[in-house]
Amino acid sequence: LAIWQLSQLPVERVGVTGELQQVSRAQLTEKVSDSLGAGFLLVDLQAIKQSLESLPWVYRGVVKRRWPNSLEIEVSEQRPIARWGDEDYLNHAGELFRPQHMIADTDLPGLSGPDGSTQQLMAAYKLVQDGVAAIGRSVRQLEMDGRGSIRVELSGGLQRVLGREQIPEKISRFRRLYESNLAQQAGRVTSVDLRYSHGAAVAWASETLASNNQKS
């Protein structure tokens, strides 16, 4: 009888912790309310976790019992690092998620590529972003075509074509070229094509200058 009575103890409190910006505590408690009928001891914690993580902005949920009648929910929100197309985001783990509404954040870069290329694009984005941060630039757009060729738009509108191979070496070559020759004329440069073994083709606002003899 005592065991049966214990099993009937209701959940009287649901506590929520976590740094929340895109989802509210009310949304979270409402999401789990239908799962609480089994009582404190019999409530399915895994089912609640899955229910929480079905919300687009919830990345991870942890659910624990707190004696005698409470559940504690710890939530980690998605951390978008880029926009993917018009409806999705790429999170910090390289996973796509789709919220009901896109956030008004124009600082997030835009990434796009073929199906299944998210991890490859995220790795390329990190390489490029780390490489251009030292010259005061950031990635605005990064695209990969069906052949794996990468094209980048930096802040200020500067375009870069990286191709498919030796991406780290091409980023280093761009930095050297920018710091030694292009920085003082950055406003006139529209694109830099790095698909050459040891050089680059620089397109200017009024003309195209092929600098294929630039050495790495």
N, C-alpha and C positions, 0 to 999 in steps of 0.2 A: 504493500500500500504506500509506504514511504517513497519508494522509487517512482511509483505512478504519480504521486503528488508532485515530486520534483520535476518530472517530465512535463507537467502541466504549467509550470511557472511561465508567465508571459514575459515577453521582452517589453520592458517599460521605458527604455531610453535607448536612443541611437545617437552616439556621438560621432562627429565628423571632424577630421583634422586634415591638414594639407594646405598648400598655398594655392588658392582657387581664384581664377580670373575669368575663365570662360564658362564655368558651370557653378551653380549655386548649391549651398548646403540643402536648401529646400528641394531642389531637383534630385539630389542624391538620396535623401531620406524617402521621398516619394517613390523613387525607383525601387527601393528595397521593401517597402511597406507590405506588398502582397506576399512576401516570403516569410513574414514573421508569425504567421498563424500557428506554426507547429510548436511554438513555445521556445523558451530559452535554451533548453538542453538539446532539443531535436532540430532546431533550425539548421538548414543546409548552408554552411558558410561558403562552400565552393559555388553553389548556385547564386548566392548573393554577389560574390566576386565577379562571376561571369555576367550577371545582370548589370553591374556597375560598369564593367569594361565594354559593354555594348553601346554605351554613350560615346558619341564620336570624339568628345574632348577628353575622355578619361583614358589615360595610358595604362595605369596600373591601379588596382584596388586591393587593399589588404583588410580582411575582416577578422576580428577577434572577439571572443566572449569575455565579458568582465562581470564577475560574480558580484551580486546575485541576479541581476536582471537587465544587464546592459550589453549592447554591442558597440564596439569601437571600429570605425571605418577610417582608414587612412588612404587618401587618394592622391595620385600623381597625375597631373594634367599632361596632355600632349605638349611638346615643345617644338613648334614648327620652325624649321630652318629655311624653308623655301616654299614657294608656290609651285604646284605641278599642274600645268594646264590651267583651265578656268575654274575647276571645281574642287581640286584636291590640294592637300599639303603633303610635304615630305617632312617627317619628324626627325628628331635627333638620332634615332636608331636606323634611319634609312627606310622607314616603313611609310606607306601611303595611308592617309586617312581623309575622309570626306565629311566635314561638318555640314549642318543645315545651312549655315550662313558663313561666308568668308569674312574674316576680320578686316577692318580698314587699316591695313599696315602696308604702306607703299615701300617700306624699307626692305622687305623680304625680297630676295632675288627670285627670278623665275627660272625653273628648270624644266626641260622637256626632252623626251627621247622615246625610243621604241619600247614596247612592252617588255618587262623583265630587265630593264637597264637601270633601275633606281640605284642599286648599290654601286654600280660602275660610275654613274653620274655623280653620286654623292662624293665618291673618292676623288673624282676629277675636280669637283667644286672646291673641296678642301685644299687640294694642291694649288689650284689657281688663286683662291682667296688668300692663302698664306703667302703666295709668291708676290701678289700685287699690293698687299697691305703695306709693305715697306716703302712703296712709292706713293702712298696716299690714295690708292684706288681701291675700289671694291667691285665685286661681281654683281651686275644687274640682271643679265640673262646668260644662261649656259644651255646650249642645244647640242644634241647628238643625233645625227641622221642614221638611216638604216644601215650604212656601211661602217658606223662607229666613228665617223669624223666629227670633231668637236669644234664648235664656234662659240665665241664668248663676246659679250658686250660688257664693257666696264663702265663705271660711273664716269660721266662726262661724255658718253656716247662712243667712246673708242671701241672699235671692233677688232677682234683677234681671231685668226683662223689657226687652229693648232693641228688639225689632221687627226690621225689615228694612233701614231706611235711616238715614243720618246717624249711624252708630255712633260715630265719634270725638267728634262734638258731644254725643251723649248721655252718653258717658263723662265728658267734661269737666263737663257739667251735674250728673251724679251726684256728682262730687268736690266741687263747690261746695256742693251741697245737704247732703252728708254733713258737710263741715267746718263749715258755718255753723249747721246745725239738728239733725243726727242723731247726731253723734259722742257727745254726752253721754247719749244715750238708745239707743245702739246695741243694747243687750241686749233692748230692747222691739220693735225693728223686725224684721219677718219678711220683707217684700218691698218693692221699689220698682219701680213700673211707669213706664217712661220713654217710652212710646209716645204722648207728647203733644208738641205743637209747642214749647211754652215751659214746661212744668211736669212734674209727676210725681204719681203716686198712691202714697201710703205706707200700707202695711198694718202695723198694730201688733199686738202679741201679743193684745190684748183688744178691739181695735176697728180700724176702717179710717178713715184720715184722708185725704181727697182734697185734695191741695195743688196743684190745677191752676193756681193763680195764681203759683206759684214761677216767677220769670223767669230766663232763662238769661243 
